[in-house]
Amino acid sequence: MTGQNISQSKPTVVLVHGAFADSSSWNGVIERLRRGGHPVLAVANPLRDLAGDAGYVRSVLEHVQGPVVLAGHSYGGAVISAAATGSSKVKALVYIAAFIPDQGESALELSNMYPGSTLGPTLDAVPFPLPDGGTGTDLYIKPDKFHDQFAADAPADLAGLMAATQRPVAASALEARASAAAWKAIPSYSLVATDDHNIPPAAQRFMAERAHAHTVEVKASHAVTVSQPDVVARIIERAAQDIVR
């Protein structure tokens, strides 16, 4: 399923995007990982609810052959923490400017733990219908705020494309409390983006230290997967190398 024409001597890298992004946000990282011979799969994270999103990612993992390095960006970190719980395939977790929640914690709670996030005022809340007849709330970053808020170190024209193609996240997904924390049992790696306006860098450091993660810091915006794919690919490759040692 995941690049069977590529050597399986290396673990498969499975990438999970976060809120306000889609799988294309990993394109630069994928290019670099594939150049190094890594089989790669970027999952379309539904961004609907934490339990359901994790269940979807888990179903994808079940169809991947061999060991896996599972990486998540932003809210995708919360998703991989739940999706990898109990998995015998996932050998390393990589958190890229991401939430690393403990059981019972929500992304919203962790973001508010330290000052520095300016996300709230940039959001546009849009109602959407739920299957049960109720109404949910989708969150978008306002297009004119997207560059400065999400991807300040990316070219303006590229940030404009990202704003136009952003995937909204259901507000309830950010409020949902984690039911599991796979990082307690699986080796973890963390990239802290020091110019992040979504998740305060202090919160990223706190979560990484608590998870005893191998951590690197880079001067980058929240959209570090787009603006600095080299450094993102390097920490993922480090996790993959550690697996096979």
C-alpha positions in Angstrom: 0.0 0.0 0.0 2.8 2.4 0.8 5.3 2.5 -2.1 5.9 -1.2 -2.7 8.4 -0.3 -5.4 10.6 1.3 -2.6 12.8 -0.8 -0.4 11.1 -2.0 2.7 14.5 -2.0 4.6 13.4 1.3 6.1 10.2 1.8 8.2 7.3 3.4 6.5 6.7 7.0 7.5 3.0 7.9 8.1 2.3 11.6 8.2 -0.8 13.2 9.8 -1.6 16.9 9.2 -3.3 19.1 11.6 -6.0 21.8 11.6 -6.2 24.5 8.9 -4.0 22.3 6.6 -4.2 19.2 4.4 -1.9 16.4 3.3 -0.2 18.7 0.8 1.4 20.5 3.7 3.8 17.6 3.9 4.8 17.7 0.2 8.3 19.1 0.8 8.9 16.7 3.6 7.7 13.8 1.5 10.0 14.7 -1.3 13.0 14.7 1.0 12.0 11.4 2.7 11.4 9.6 -0.5 14.8 10.8 -1.8 16.3 9.1 1.2 14.5 5.8 0.3 11.7 6.0 2.9 8.2 4.7 2.0 5.8 7.5 2.9 2.1 7.9 3.3 0.3 11.1 4.1 -3.1 10.5 5.7 -6.1 12.8 5.1 -7.0 13.6 8.7 -10.8 14.1 8.9 -10.5 16.9 11.6 -14.0 16.0 12.9 -13.5 14.6 16.4 -10.5 13.3 18.2 -11.7 9.7 18.8 -13.0 9.4 15.3 -9.9 10.9 13.7 -7.7 8.6 15.7 -9.8 5.6 14.7 -9.5 6.5 11.1 -5.7 6.9 11.3 -5.5 3.6 13.2 -7.4 1.9 10.3 -4.8 3.2 7.9 -2.0 1.9 10.0 -3.5 -1.6 10.0 -2.9 -1.7 6.2 0.7 -0.6 6.3 3.3 -3.4 6.2 6.2 -3.4 8.6 7.3 -0.9 11.2 6.0 2.6 11.2 7.3 6.1 12.2 4.1 8.0 12.9 4.4 11.8 12.7 1.8 14.4 13.5 1.7 18.2 13.0 -0.3 20.5 15.3 -3.7 18.8 16.2 -2.3 15.8 14.4 -0.1 15.2 17.4 -3.2 14.5 19.6 -4.5 12.2 16.9 -1.3 10.1 16.6 -1.0 9.9 20.4 -4.4 8.1 20.4 -4.0 6.2 17.1 -0.7 4.6 18.1 -2.0 3.3 21.5 -1.6 -0.5 21.6 -0.1 -0.6 18.1 2.7 -3.1 17.6 3.7 -1.4 14.3 4.4 2.1 15.5 8.0 2.2 16.7 8.4 6.0 17.0 6.2 9.1 17.3 7.3 12.4 15.9 5.6 15.6 17.0 6.0 18.6 14.7 4.9 21.9 16.3 2.3 19.6 17.8 0.1 18.8 20.8 1.4 15.9 22.9 -1.6 15.5 25.3 -1.7 13.3 28.4 -4.9 11.4 29.1 -7.7 13.7 29.9 -6.1 16.8 28.3 -7.5 18.7 25.3 -5.7 20.6 22.6 -7.5 23.8 23.6 -6.4 23.4 27.2 -2.8 22.8 26.3 -2.8 25.8 24.0 -4.1 28.0 26.8 -1.6 26.7 29.4 1.0 29.3 28.4 0.7 32.8 26.9 1.6 33.4 23.3 -1.2 32.0 21.0 -2.9 34.7 18.9 -5.1 32.2 17.1 -8.5 33.0 18.7 -9.1 36.4 17.2 -8.1 35.2 13.7 -10.8 32.5 13.6 -14.0 32.4 11.6 -16.6 30.1 13.1 -19.0 28.5 10.6 -21.9 26.3 11.5 -22.3 22.9 9.8 -25.0 20.2 10.0 -24.4 17.1 12.1 -25.7 13.6 11.0 -28.0 13.5 14.1 -29.7 16.8 13.0 -27.7 19.0 15.4 -25.2 21.7 14.5 -21.5 21.7 14.8 -19.0 24.6 14.4 -16.1 24.6 11.9 -13.2 26.8 12.5 -11.2 28.5 9.7 -8.4 31.1 9.9 -9.6 34.2 8.2 -7.8 34.5 4.8 -6.4 37.9 5.4 -5.0 36.7 8.8 -3.6 33.4 7.6 -0.1 34.4 6.5 0.9 36.2 9.7 -0.9 33.7 12.0 -0.1 30.4 10.5 2.7 30.6 8.0 4.6 33.9 8.5 7.9 32.5 7.3 6.4 31.1 4.0 6.2 33.2 0.8 3.0 35.3 0.8 1.8 33.7 -2.5 2.2 30.2 -1.0 0.4 31.3 2.2 -2.4 32.6 0.1 -2.8 29.2 -1.6 -2.7 27.5 1.8 -5.4 29.9 3.1 -7.7 29.1 0.2 -7.3 25.3 0.5 -7.2 25.1 4.3 -9.2 22.3 5.9 -11.4 23.5 8.8 -11.4 21.8 12.2 -14.5 21.1 14.2 -14.3 23.1 17.4 -15.3 20.0 19.3 -12.2 18.2 18.1 -10.0 20.8 19.8 -12.1 20.6 23.0 -12.1 16.8 23.2 -10.1 15.2 25.9 -7.5 12.6 25.1 -8.3 9.0 26.1 -4.8 7.7 25.7 -1.2 8.8 25.5 0.9 6.5 23.3 4.1 8.5 24.0 4.3 6.9 27.4 5.2 3.6 25.7 6.7 4.6 22.4 9.9 6.6 21.8 9.1 10.2 20.9 10.7 13.0 19.1 9.6 16.7 19.0 10.3 19.7 16.9 9.5 23.0 18.6 8.7 25.9 16.4 9.9 29.0 18.3 8.0 31.5 16.2 4.7 29.6 16.4 1.6 31.8 16.9 -0.8 28.9 17.2 0.7 26.7 19.9 2.9 28.7 22.3 6.5 27.5 22.1 6.5 27.2 25.9 3.6 24.8 25.7 5.5 22.8 23.1 8.6 22.6 25.3 6.5 21.5 28.3 4.9 18.7 26.4 8.1 17.5 24.8 10.0 17.5 28.2 7.1 15.6 29.8 7.2 13.0 27.0 11.0 12.7 27.4 11.2 13.4 23.7 14.3 13.9 21.7 13.8 17.5 20.9 15.1 20.1 18.4 14.1 23.7 18.2 13.9 25.8 15.0 13.0 29.4 14.4 9.9 28.8 12.4 6.2 29.5 12.2 3.5 26.9 12.9 3.6 25.9 9.2 7.2 24.6 9.6 6.4 21.5 7.5 5.9 23.9 4.5 8.5 26.6 5.3 11.3 24.4 6.5 10.8 20.8 5.2 14.5 20.0 5.5 14.6 20.2 9.3 11.3 18.4 9.6 12.6 15.6 7.4 15.8 15.3 9.4 14.0 14.7 12.7 11.8 12.1 11.1 14.8 10.4 9.6 16.5 10.5 13.0 13.6 8.6 14.4 13.7 6.1 11.5 17.4 5.5 12.0 17.0 4.9 15.7 14.5 2.2 15.0 16.8 0.1 12.9 19.9 0.5 15.1 
